[in-house]
Every structure is written in structure tokens, then in C-alpha cells.
Amino acid sequence: MLIDLTLREFLDRLASSAPTPGGGSAAALVGAQGAALVSMVCNLTIGKKKYAGVEAEMKDVLARSEALRAKLMDLVDRDAAAFDKVSAAYAMPKETDEQKAARRAAIQEALKGAEAVPMETVEACVDVVRLAIIAAEKGNVNVVSDAAVGGILGHAGAHSAADNVRINLNFIKDEAFVAREREKLEKLLAEVDEAKARLMEAVGGKL
């Protein structure tokens, strides 16, 4: 599994000519790092007398950020697996009309799967930024910069994954599906941009 590689091994493979991991896996990993930083802020807030009033809320944020971290780590591998299915579909035989039809259908199915994975990454990264706002507003002020970086990484992960959504949509023939997914994507990106702005307001007076 990609997520079990060392950082050096992952980056070496990312830099290689191998088709996976690619941008989708990298985007998910960026988002997972953002979630981890939100968790760090929570862990450095919980148990501090100064922050006793927000401890329950920070524990809730921690549970949510850890769930997002686990999901995004899983998406690192799922993105690569989805790409492999697309490659396998393109490699199907196309000698007869029947084979060509089966290949076209398999390609379209695989592309929809490959689009769905980075869309999940976008959604998870939006939630990372939202949690980073709470961490920045209510968490240990000594690590507010970590909350900021966590949210910035979540924002970057969302926009990075969005490009992987778009490139797959470009090859999908189902026009209704494409229109629906593009609309969903633009809404998510507007939400993450707004959340990033709120995060910057939250940390602005503390840095």
C-alpha cells in the first residue's frame, strides 16, 4: 500500500515515470497532513487548565479530524487503484465490434470511479478546513500557526483533487452526470474558499 511507504519512498515513486501514485494520491496525502495538524492542535489543547472550557469541543474536533485523516489516508491508495482500473479498461481487446462496445462501457465505468475518488477527497478537505477554523479560534494559541497550516493544506488538497475530478469528467460521455458533478464540485470549491478566508481571519490577530 502506498500509505505504508516511507516518505522518501513515496516521494521517489511520485517522481518516477510510474503512473501511480499521481496527483490524486498526492492531493489526498496533503489533506491528510492538514487533518493531522488539526489533531495536533487539539491534542495540545486538551488537558490544559487554561482551555478547560473548550475541552469537550476540542475532543469532538479531534475525533472528527482523526476520522478525516484516516479517510484521506485511505484515499491515497484508492486514487491509485481507481487509475489502475481505467488503465486496465483501456487495455481491453478491441478487435471485434462486441469487444469495442465492452471496452467503451468498461472505460466509462472506470472513469466514473476515478472521478468519484478525488471528489471524496475534495469533500474531506473542505471538512478539514472547517475544523481548522475551530482549532484556530478555540485551540491553544501557542500552536495557532499549526491550525493555520492545517487549514491551508486542506484548502490546497481540495483544489488539487478538483483538477483530478475535472480531467476525468473531460472523458465521460454521460452529459447529465458530468453537469451534475461539475456543479457539485464548484459548490464545494466555493465553500472551501470561504472557509479558508474565515480561517485567515481567525488566525490573523494571533500571529
HELIX and SHEET records of a PDB file:
HELIX    1   1 LEU A    2  ASP A    4  5                                   3    
HELIX    2   2 LEU A    7  ALA A   15  1                                   9    
HELIX    3   3 GLY A   23  ASN A   43  1                                  21    
HELIX    4   4 LYS A   49  VAL A   54  5                                   6    
HELIX    5   5 GLU A   55  TYR A   90  1                                  36    
HELIX    6   6 ASP A   97  LYS A  138  1                                  42    
HELIX    7   7 VAL A  141  VAL A  143  5                                   3    
HELIX    8   8 VAL A  144  LEU A  169  1                                  26    
HELIX    9   9 GLU A  175  GLY A  204  1                                  30    
END                                                                             
